[in-house]
Amino acid sequence: MDRNQFSEFYDENIQRVFRFIYLRVDTAETAQDLTSLVFLKFWQRQTIQKEKQSKKVLNPKAFLFQIARNQIIDFYREKSKKPLSLDYVGEIADFQIAKQTFIQKIELNFEMERIKKALLKINPLYADIIIWRYVNEMPNKEIAQILKKKEGNIRVILHRAMESLKKELE
């Protein structure tokens, strides 16, 4: 993949990857950082592949989402190792309250936040599949390629995921 092809691939997939990550992490800034890392790692893999004549990636989009999924897992692993200062939490809360205006509070989409919180509480695999299927509108076949499972398994997991999400929302 040359630079032009990568640029087109980036433009086609940046929003989907960002949405996928955003729905799994705590802030938009974190999602932006992780999205950047995902594309950087993808580009590095493409460069190494070209230099070493290594095995070609058959489905670049599936590979991209595998990288994104791994970045989310790494993010939470690192986050769990870092102690959180109560002073820092207070500063952030004060800043966020001061930053928001009345109009911004009204514009906040309550239902989306509720769903995002519910997604964070269910099995991460279920959350991934729901986001890929319903937010990024990926077909089951593509999800199966990302997870290296059969398409029928994805349908079953998706059904279980929706049941789990429904219970969490109730």
C-alpha positions as CSV (number, residue, x, y, z in Angstrom):
1,M,0.0,0.0,0.0
2,D,1.6,3.3,-1.1
3,R,0.9,6.7,0.5
4,N,-2.0,7.6,-1.8
5,Q,-3.7,4.3,-1.1
6,F,-3.1,4.7,2.6
7,S,-4.5,8.2,2.5
8,E,-7.7,7.0,0.7
9,F,-8.0,4.1,3.2
10,Y,-7.6,6.5,6.1
11,D,-10.3,8.9,4.8
12,E,-12.7,6.0,4.3
13,N,-12.2,4.5,7.7
14,I,-11.2,7.3,10.2
15,Q,-14.8,8.0,11.3
16,R,-15.7,4.3,11.8
17,V,-12.6,3.6,13.8
18,F,-13.1,6.7,15.9
19,R,-16.7,5.9,16.7
20,F,-15.8,2.3,17.6
21,I,-13.1,3.5,20.0
22,Y,-15.1,6.5,21.4
23,L,-17.9,4.2,22.4
24,R,-15.5,2.1,24.4
25,V,-13.4,4.7,26.2
26,D,-14.1,7.6,28.6
27,T,-13.3,10.7,26.6
28,A,-13.2,12.0,23.0
29,E,-9.6,13.0,23.5
30,T,-8.6,9.5,24.5
31,A,-10.5,8.2,21.5
32,Q,-8.6,10.6,19.2
33,D,-5.3,9.5,20.6
34,L,-6.1,5.8,20.3
35,T,-7.4,6.3,16.7
36,S,-4.1,8.0,15.8
37,L,-2.2,5.1,17.3
38,V,-4.3,2.6,15.4
39,F,-3.5,4.2,12.0
40,L,0.1,4.6,12.9
41,K,0.5,0.9,13.7
42,F,-1.4,0.0,10.6
43,W,1.0,2.2,8.5
44,Q,4.0,0.7,10.2
45,R,2.8,-2.8,9.5
46,Q,2.3,-1.9,5.9
47,T,5.8,-0.5,5.7
48,I,7.4,-3.5,7.4
49,Q,5.3,-5.8,5.1
50,K,6.7,-4.1,2.0
51,E,10.3,-4.1,3.3
52,K,10.5,-7.7,4.5
53,Q,8.2,-9.1,1.9
54,S,6.2,-10.7,4.7
55,K,2.7,-12.1,4.5
56,K,0.2,-9.8,3.0
57,V,-2.8,-8.6,4.9
58,L,-5.8,-10.0,3.1
59,N,-8.5,-7.8,4.6
60,P,-7.0,-4.4,5.6
61,K,-10.3,-3.2,7.2
62,A,-10.5,-6.3,9.4
63,F,-6.9,-5.9,10.4
64,L,-7.4,-2.2,11.2
65,F,-10.2,-3.1,13.6
66,Q,-8.2,-5.8,15.2
67,I,-5.5,-3.2,15.9
68,A,-8.2,-0.8,17.3
69,R,-9.6,-3.5,19.5
70,N,-6.1,-4.3,20.8
71,Q,-5.4,-0.6,21.5
72,I,-8.5,-0.4,23.6
73,I,-7.4,-3.5,25.6
74,D,-3.9,-2.0,26.1
75,F,-5.4,1.3,27.2
76,Y,-7.5,-0.3,29.9
77,R,-4.5,-2.4,31.0
78,E,-2.4,0.7,31.4
79,K,-5.1,2.7,33.0
80,S,-5.7,0.0,35.7
81,K,-2.0,0.2,36.6
82,K,-2.0,4.0,37.2
83,P,-3.1,5.3,40.6
84,L,-5.7,8.1,40.3
85,S,-5.2,11.2,42.4
86,L,-8.3,12.6,44.1
87,D,-7.0,16.1,43.6
88,Y,-6.8,15.4,39.9
89,V,-10.3,14.1,39.8
90,G,-11.6,17.2,41.6
91,E,-9.7,19.5,39.2
92,I,-11.2,17.7,36.2
93,A,-14.7,17.8,37.6
94,D,-14.4,21.5,38.4
95,F,-13.1,22.2,34.9
96,Q,-15.8,20.2,33.2
97,I,-18.6,22.0,35.2
98,A,-17.1,25.4,34.4
99,K,-16.6,24.5,30.8
100,Q,-20.2,23.4,30.1
101,T,-22.8,26.0,29.4
102,F,-26.5,25.7,29.7
103,I,-26.9,25.3,25.9
104,Q,-24.3,22.5,25.8
105,K,-26.0,20.7,28.6
106,I,-29.3,20.8,26.6
107,E,-27.5,19.6,23.5
108,L,-26.1,16.6,25.3
109,N,-27.7,13.5,23.9
110,F,-28.9,11.7,27.0
111,E,-29.8,8.5,25.3
112,M,-26.4,8.2,23.6
113,E,-24.6,8.6,27.0
114,R,-26.9,6.0,28.5
115,I,-26.1,3.5,25.8
116,K,-22.4,4.3,26.0
117,K,-22.4,3.6,29.8
118,A,-24.3,0.4,29.2
119,L,-21.8,-0.7,26.6
120,L,-19.0,-0.2,29.0
121,K,-20.7,-2.5,31.5
122,I,-21.4,-5.5,29.3
123,N,-18.9,-8.1,28.0
124,P,-16.3,-6.2,25.8
125,L,-16.7,-8.7,23.0
126,Y,-20.5,-8.0,23.0
127,A,-19.9,-4.3,23.0
128,D,-17.4,-4.6,20.1
129,I,-19.9,-6.6,18.0
130,I,-22.8,-4.2,18.7
131,I,-20.7,-1.2,17.7
132,W,-19.4,-2.8,14.6
133,R,-22.8,-4.0,13.5
134,Y,-25.1,-1.2,14.4
135,V,-22.9,1.9,14.7
136,N,-20.4,1.2,11.9
137,E,-23.0,-0.9,9.9
138,M,-20.6,-3.7,9.2
139,P,-22.0,-6.9,7.8
140,N,-21.7,-10.1,9.9
141,K,-19.2,-11.5,7.4
142,E,-16.8,-8.6,8.0
143,I,-17.1,-8.9,11.8
144,A,-16.4,-12.6,11.4
145,Q,-13.2,-11.9,9.6
146,I,-12.1,-9.4,12.3
147,L,-12.7,-11.9,15.1
148,K,-11.7,-15.0,13.1
149,K,-15.0,-16.7,13.7
150,K,-17.7,-18.1,11.6
151,E,-20.5,-15.9,10.4
152,G,-23.1,-18.0,12.2
153,N,-21.2,-17.6,15.4
154,I,-21.4,-13.8,15.0
155,R,-25.2,-13.9,14.6
156,V,-25.5,-15.9,17.8
157,I,-23.1,-13.7,19.7
158,L,-24.9,-10.6,18.4
159,H,-28.2,-11.9,19.6
160,R,-26.7,-12.6,23.1
161,A,-25.0,-9.2,23.0
162,M,-28.3,-7.4,22.3
163,E,-30.0,-9.4,25.2
164,S,-27.2,-8.4,27.5
165,L,-27.4,-4.7,26.5
166,K,-31.2,-4.8,26.9
167,K,-30.9,-6.1,30.4
168,E,-28.3,-3.4,31.2
169,L,-30.5,-0.6,29.9
170,E,-33.5,-1.8,32.0
